[in-house]
Amino acid sequence: IFNIVADMLAVLIEWAKECGQVGGLVPHLVEGGVSVLQYEDDTIIFMEHDLDKARNMKLVLCLFEQLSGLKINFNKSEFFCFGRAREGQDEYRRLFGCEMGSLPFSYLGIPIHHRRLTNKEWKIIEDRFEKRLSCWKGKLMSYGGRLVLINLVLTSLPMFLLSFFEVPVGVRKRLDFYRSRFFWQSDETKKKYRLARWDIICRPKEQGGLGIENLEVKNRCLLSKWLYRLSIETEGMWVQILRNKYLHSK
């Protein structure tokens, strides 16, 4: 039911856009431009830098509240300004009653930024590793038990992000460090010698390794999936954007 009501918001914005009251972004890449993204209760609204059209968008949101009976909590919402829009961010703040957000922000578990993420902004993944390791008692496990936890839990933690971004070398080495330390030391305070290089440990068992997944190879495979989907799919907003921006002459 909630999704049905949220679809009504998208319909209202689309009507306003067709009447020229609001404008979507990147109309040269997507027909009509991008105005709203909706996934369950997560909503992102895109507007071009135009205060008059921003006021129209506020009227659309007020109309949505009256028709649906749902109250939009602007106090829990954030807005982000890019480029020249930063000059008018105070007016936008007063208009919508939202606080200015900081980049990167998280949408569906993915950090969003207008540029490539830095190593520092990847720390969320390292924090997940440390949080997970803090509750494990590796010294009470055999090498086999630690191997199972590394393959089934630690290696799976960054998988969602690995399927969207190319992981920087420094971040990947830190993740390998956590996995290697847990496998060999089991106890953070007591150091032990590594009996084999990590790249050997990550080889398949038939090649003399232990079958731990190589994050670099996994990252490349997951990203290649998008190339395959792009080659066979013809519909979808993401397909239009990538084809029109990068592949229109290739």
LUMDREN-754442 format. One record per residue: z, y, x of N, C-alpha, C in turn. Coordinates in steps of 0.001 Angstrom, whole numbers, padded with zeros to 6 digits, always signed. Layout:
ZYXZYXZYX;...
END
This chain:
+000000-001198+000840+000000+000000+000000+000000+001248+000875;+000784+001216+001943+000840+002386+002824-000533+002673+003420;-001243+001630+003828-002565+001827+004424-003552+002413+003417;-003433+002005+002148-004307+002550+001106-004075+004056+000965;-002790+004457+000987-002465+005880+000873-002943+006640+002104;-002769+006031+003293-003204+006691+004522-004720+006863+004547;-005443+005918+003939-006904+006052+003853-007291+007289+003046;-006443+007652+002093-006740+008837+001292-006715+010093+002163;-005817+010120+003147-005780+011251+004073-007090+011353+004834;-007603+010222+005297-008879+010222+006009-010014+010700+005117;-009972+010316+003827-011012+010743+002886-010947+012250+002664;-009735+012806+002510-009582+014250+002311-010096+015028+003512;-009761+014531+004722-010234+015214+005927-011747+015128+006031;-012316+013995+005644-013762+013830+005704-014456+014785+004732;-013892+014952+003534-014460+015905+002566-014420+017325+003129;-013264+017692+003699-013132+019040+004255-014111+019251+005411;-014344+018187+006166-015274+018292+007296-016700+018469+006805;-017070+017762+005747-018421+017891+005188-018657+019285+004607;-017578+019927+004135-017701+021284+003590-017602+022346+004679;-017408+021931+005907-017321+022888+007000-015976+023570+007125;-014959+023054+006427-013633+023680+006480-012853+023260+007718;-013091+022075+008211-012468+021603+009449-013572+021011+010321;-013282+020892+011600-014280+020363+012523-013734+019237+013372;-014540+018219+013598-014139+017109+014447-014536+017340+015895;-014009+016497+016763-014306+016603+018188-015518+015750+018562;-016122+016086+019668-017291+015420+020272-018349+015044+019235;-018815+016002+018429-019858+015675+017451-021167+015264+018112;-021349+015599+019402-022566+015197+020104-022536+013724+020497;-021349+013095+020407-021224+011676+020742-021058+010802+019507;-020373+011331+018489-020143+010589+017250-020627+011450+016096;-021376+010876+015205-021923+011632+014074-020803+012235+013236;-020810+013552+013121-019780+014250+012361-018538+014571+013159;-018401+013968+014326-017222+014202+015155-016045+013325+014757;-015072+013232+015647-013857+012432+015421-012778+013357+014860;-012233+013010+013695-011208+013849+013064-009858+013150+012935;-009857+011841+012714-008592+011149+012495-008708+009704+012960;-007654+009215+013580-007496+007802+013912-006237+007310+013213;-006354+006207+012491-005225+005690+011727-005050+004213+012017;-003834+003828+012432-003496+002419+012585-002091+002228+012028;-002005+001579+010869-000736+001399+010174-000075+002765+009975;+001118+002986+010564+001799+004267+010345+001630+005224+011521;+000691+004934+012421+000399+005825+013549-000873+006602+013242;-000778+007912+013261-001917+008761+012923-002124+009809+014005;-003369+009966+014436-003751+011042+015343-004833+011867+014660;-004613+013173+014572-005586+014093+013984-006181+014945+015096;-007500+015024+015126-008209+015798+016146-008790+017062+015506;-008634+018186+016199-009189+019451+015716-009804+020204+016887;-010862+020925+016578-011409+021809+017590-010560+023070+017656;-010728+023829+018736-009926+025030+018929-010442+026142+018027;-009854+026230+016836-010242+027244+015857-009061+027420+014912;-008375+028562+014983-007178+028776+014181-007475+028770+012681;-008631+029312+012299-008972+029321+010875-009135+027894+010343;-009819+027042+011105-009988+025650+010683-008667+024883+010785;-007797+025296+011707-006476+024670+011803-005659+024982+010547;-005786+026204+010040-005095+026548+008783-005654+025723+007626;-006955+025509+007633-007545+024656+006596-007022+023229+006684;-006836+022750+007924-006282+021409+008097-004866+021329+007557;-004096+022386+007768-002732+022399+007223-002764+022342+005696;-003734+023026+005074-003872+022970+003617-004245+021569+003151;-005105+020892+003931-005471+019509+003598-004250+018617+003643;-003397+018799+004646-002185+017986+004767-001226+018269+003612;-001130+019545+003204-000273+019881+002065-000814+019261+000774;-002141+019278+000621-002752+018646-000555-002488+017154-000557;-002545+016541+000615-002256+015108+000718-000831+014811+000275;+000110+015649+000667+001501+015440+000267+001654+015513-001253;+000958+016468-001863+001074+016615-003313+000455+015438-004060;-000675+014936-003559-001366+013852-004254-000691+012504-004036;-000184+012280-002845+000362+010958-002503+001851+010837-002774;+002555+011966-002763+004010+011901-002911+004723+011593-001612;+003964+011413-000529+004561+011167+000783+004777+012488+001501;+005891+012601+002166+006224+013817+002903+005946+013604+004382;+005076+014444+004946+004782+014369+006381+005930+015014+007148;+006489+014277+008073+007598+014800+008877+007026+015468+010125;+006814+016766+010040+006257+017487+011177+007243+017572+012338;+008536+017440+012046+009534+017495+013120+009419+016303+014060;+008913+015183+013528+008733+013997+014351+007337+013921+014962;+006511+014888+014632+005144+014899+015150+005053+015788+016386;+004011+015581+017163+003776+016382+018359+002319+016831+018372;+002054+017930+019058+000673+018359+019208+000394+018620+020685;-000873+018484+021037-001306+018624+022426-002518+019542+022467;-002481+020486+023359-003585+021427+023515-004292+021183+024844;-005618+021308+024817-006416+021101+026012-007317+022316+026228;-007570+022624+027485-008511+023689+027814-008079+025028+027262;-009005+025729+026615-008740+027074+026101-007737+027078+024952;-007536+025931+024320-006591+025872+023202-005162+026168+023646;-004891+026001+024928-003534+026276+025422-003159+027741+025260;-004178+028615+025209-003898+030041+025039-003296+030323+023660;-003617+029498+022685-003102+029722+021333-002084+028695+020899;-001429+028025+021848-000519+026947+021480+000697+027452+020697;+001120+028697+020927+002255+029229+020165+001890+029374+018693;+000660+029822+018406+000222+029939+017016+000141+028573+016347;-000349+027582+017073-000414+026224+016514+000983+025670+016252;+001908+025980+017143+003274+025486+016963+003894+026079+015702;+003708+027367+015497+004264+028003+014297+003569+027502+013037;+002270+027227+013134+001506+026804+011959+001938+025426+011468;+002074+024480+012402+002372+023096+012001+003849+022734+012108;+004621+023546+012797+006035+023242+012944+006297+022031+013811;+005377+021751+014724+005519+020609+015635+005886+021109+017028;+006534+020258+017779+006842+020573+019170+005674+020198+020064;+005583+020877+021183+004534+020593+022161+004858+019283+022867;+003936+018342+022866+004147+017059+023538+003742+017122+024998;+004182+016157+025751+003842+016079+027173+002972+014850+027428;+002042+014998+028339+001138+013915+028689+001683+013131+029874;+001442+011824+029918+000748+011029+028910+001662+010682+027737;+001092+010547+026548+001856+010071+025407+001390+008652+025082;+002215+007922+024375+001928+006518+024104+001375+006360+022696;+000258+005651+022579-000333+005340+021282-000663+003855+021256;-000016+003124+020338-000167+001669+020241+000161+000984+021564;+001150+001536+022274+001593+000934+023529+000753+001290+024734;-000250+002159+024549-001136+002545+025651-000860+003994+026034;-000592+004292+027301-000428+005697+027712-001771+006423+027655;-001798+007574+026994-003023+008334+026784-002972+009620+027600;-004027+009870+028334-004140+011100+029126-005619+011472+029197;-005896+012752+029471-007291+013171+029592-007841+012915+030990;-006999+012420+031891-007443+012071+033237-006931+010676+033588;-007302+010221+034776-006845+008907+035233-005327+008933+035457;-004670+007859+035061-003225+007770+035239-002873+007668+036720;-001820+008351+037127-001341+008281+038504-000413+007081+038674;-000118+006745+039929+000792+005628+040195+002156+005871+039561;+002605+007115+039567+003908+007442+038981+003933+007168+037486;+002812+007412+036805+002750+007215+035362+002617+005745+034987;+002371+004897+035975+002349+003451+035743+003746+002840+035842;+004745+003670+036102+006085+003143+036327+006644+002417+035110;+006084+002676+033934+006553+001999+032732+006435+000486+032865;+005377+000030+033558+005193-001404+033768+006221-001934+034760;+006458-001187+035836+007460-001614+036810+008834-001687+036164;+009127-000731+035279+010425-000747+034591+010566-001987+033712;+009468-002423+033093+009516-003642+032275+009834-004851+033147;+009228-004890+034331+009498-005997+035250+010971-006012+035641;+011490-004868+036050+012880-004805+036497+013852-005125+035363;+013539-004659+034155+014407-004943+033019+014437-006430+032716;+013273-007078+032801+013201-008502+032529+013919-009302+033616;+013739-008899+034870+014354-009632+035974+015866-009473+036000;+016362-008344+035485+017800-008080+035545+018610-009078+034726;+017987-009701+033727+018720-010641+032876+018482-012092+033271;+017715-012325+034330+017455-013686+034784+018373-014050+035951;+018833-015249+035963+019656-015765+037064+018808-016740+037867;+017970-016177+038739+017033-017006+039484+017695-018013+040390;+018900-017691+040894+019563-018607+041820+020006-019895+041138;+020021-019904+039812+020383-021111+039070+019163-021946+038703;+017978-021483+039121+016744-022179+038762+016110-022807+039990;+015348-023852+039756+014549-024447+040815+013291-023610+041029;+012541-023937+042083+011274-023242+042305+010323-023456+041123;+010383-024652+040558+009525-024941+039414+009874-024087+038210;+011177-023893+037964+011602-023058+036847+011189-021615+037031;+011327-021115+038260+010907-019732+038530+009401-019585+038391;+008672-020614+038796+007215-020579+038686+006784-020473+037227;+007458-021217+036352+007135-021177+034927+007403-019788+034354;+008546-019180+034719+008872-017857+034207+007885-016802+034710;+007459-016925+035956+006493-015965+036509+005175-016050+035759;+004701-017269+035531+003395-017443+034880+003418-017088+033401;+004492-017462+032701+004519-017291+031256+005093-015953+030806;+005926-015316+031639+006591-014082+031209+006169-012887+032065;+006476-012926+033357+006200-011759+034205+004720-011407+034233;+003876-012408+034415+002436-012143+034502+001877-011647+033175;+002542-011982+032063+002040-011570+030741+002467-010154+030364;+003521-009622+030992+004026-008309+030607+002979-007201+030726;+002213-007121+031820+001252-006017+031937-000117-006337+031338;-000281-007482+030666-001605-007947+030266-002305-006970+029320;-001551-006350+028423-002162-005428+027460-002785-004231+028183;-002047-003663+029144-002577-002523+029894-003698-002949+030822;-003614-004173+031360-004675-004658+032249-006011-004768+031518;-005961-004914+030207-007197-005051+029446-007826-003708+029107;-007158-002591+029446-007692-001267+029143-007931-000409+030389;-007128-000594+031439-007226+000260+032609-007417-000565+033872;-008076+000038+034849-008133-000556+036175-006843-000192+036907;-006068-001193+037264-004750-000954+037851-004900-000479+039294;-004246+000625+039668-004296+001079+041062-003747+000020+042013;-004258+000033+043228-003849-000970+044222-002349-000903+044472;-001808+000312+044594-000375+000460+044870+000489-000135+043776;+000100+000050+042529+000866-000502+041400+000783-002024+041407;-000418-002543+041654-000586-003997+041671+000261-004634+042776;+000334-003974+043924+001147-004516+045017+002628-004522+044655;+003070-003482+043919+004463-003455+043501+004764-004583+042517;+003854-004847+041594+004050-005940+040644+004060-007289+041357;+003193-007439+042363+003194-008670+043153+004485-008799+043943;+005024-007660+044395+006293-007682+045130+007415-008221+044255;+007482-007770+043001+008525-008252+042094+008375-009752+041841;+007154-010197+041639+006937-011622+041382+007258-012453+042609;+006842-011964+043777+007105-012699+045016+008598-012751+045328;+009277-011633+045139+010712-011602+045436+011486-012552+044539;+011109-012586+043251+011814-013487+042347+011548-014946+042713;+010320-015256+043118+009987-016639+043423+010685-017114+044695;+010680-016290+045752+011217-016742+047034+012708-016482+047181;+013172-015302+046756+014570-014959+046997+015483-015420+045877;+015033-015249+044649+015801-015565+043444+017009-014644+043291;+017541-014159+044400+018678-013245+044382+018275-012001+045157;+018361-010833+044538+017887-009610+045179+018671-009266+046433;+019920-009668+046505+020768-009253+047629+020636-010165+048841;+020090-011336+048662+019984-012293+049756+018518-012523+050090;+018112-012076+051278+016716-012178+051666+016405-013566+052218;+015186-014021+051935+014720-015304+052446+013312-015136+052979;+012952-016013+053907+011606-015973+054469+010592-016472+053450;+009437-015818+053431+008329-016317+052633+007628-017411+053419;+007491-018563+052821+006908-019699+053524+005388-019736+053426;+004806-018848+052634+003339-018782+052509+002967-017389+052022;+001768-016949+052398+001297-015647+051930+001094-015675+050414;+001251-014498+049795+001168-014431+048345-000228-014771+047844;-001272-014401+048590-002629-014718+048145-002879-016223+048149;-002173-016948+049023-002286-018406+049017-001555-018988+047808;-000384-018429+047496+000390-018884+046341-000411-018699+045047;-001224-017653+044998-001975-017339+043776-003254-018155+043631;-003555-019007+044601-004748-019847+044465-004512-020946+043434;-005570-021468+042832-005410-022621+041933-004789-023796+042673;-004162-024681+041938-003465-025810+042557-004430-026728+043310;-005651-026866+042802-006608-027731+043490-007088-027134+044800;-006774-025839+045026-007134-025186+046284-005923-024955+047179;-004823-025597+046875-003642-025518+047722-002635-024474+047324;-002839-023794+046184-001891-022792+045717-000992-023345+044625;-000285-022434+043955+000626-022831+042880+000131-022389+041511;-001058-021801+041469-001642-021439+040181-001104-020174+039559;-000385-019327+040345+000053-018044+039822-001164-017130+039657;-001272-016462+038533-002459-015666+038259-002555-014453+039180;-003748-014254+039715-004037-013096+040553-004296-011898+039648;-003463-010849+039758-003570-009716+038845-004870-008948+039024;-005384-008885+040240-006634-008170+040474-007788-008877+039761;-007850-010195+039907-008907-010959+039247-008749-010889+037731;-007508-011013+037273-007247-010948+035833-007679-009601+035273;-007377-008521+035984-007738-007172+035561-009257-007025+035425;-009995-007527+036414-011458-007433+036373-012044-008253+035214;-011469-009412+034973-011959-010263+033878-011727-009600+032518;-010537-009022+032332-010224-008396+031054-011090-007171+030802;-011365-006392+031860-012230-005219+031698-013675-005632+031459;-014092-006744+032056-015466-007224+031847-015707-007624+030401;-014635-007963+029704-014750-008301+028288-015360-007143+027502;-015016-005902+027877-015553-004742+027169-017046-004599+027424;-017509-004923+028617-018944-004880+028890-019693-005882+028006;-019087-007054+027842-019709-008076+026995-019764-007603+025546;-018650-007068+025058-018618-006602+023660-019596-005445+023459;-019717-004587+024470-020638-003461+024357-022085-003932+024291;-022360-005075+024911-023726-005588+024935-024129-006267+023631;-023150-006692+022825-023478-007436+021602-023137-006668+020328;-022237-005658+020413-021843-004919+019220-022651-003633+019104;-022982-003277+017891-023782-002074+017648-023058-001055+016782;-021950-001440+016160-021225-000538+015283-019815-000316+015818;-019224+000795+015412-017883+001132+015852-017877+002455+016609;-016804+003221+016410-016723+004531+017037-016732+004426+018550;-015994+003452+019101-015924+003333+020560-017288+002966+021135;-018059+002165+020397-019400+001799+020853-020298+003031+020897;-020224+003861+019851-021037+005072+019815-020702+006004+020971;-019407+006187+021229-018992+007111+022284-019479+006640+023647;-019273+005362+023960-019671+004857+025274-021176+004855+025441;-021888+004451+024398-023348+004399+024512-023940+005802+024659;-023461+006742+023847-024038+008090+023879-023619+008883+025122;-022438+008574+025654-021978+009344+026812-022472+008778+028126;-022509+007434+028217-022792+006822+029521-024107+006041+029571;-024572+005542+028426-025685+004602+028454-026936+005102+027746;-026979+006385+027377-028118+006859+026609-029415+006812+027421;-029320+006848+028751-030528+006821+029586-030551+005594+030483;-029724+004601+030162-029648+003398+031014-029854+002159+030156;
END
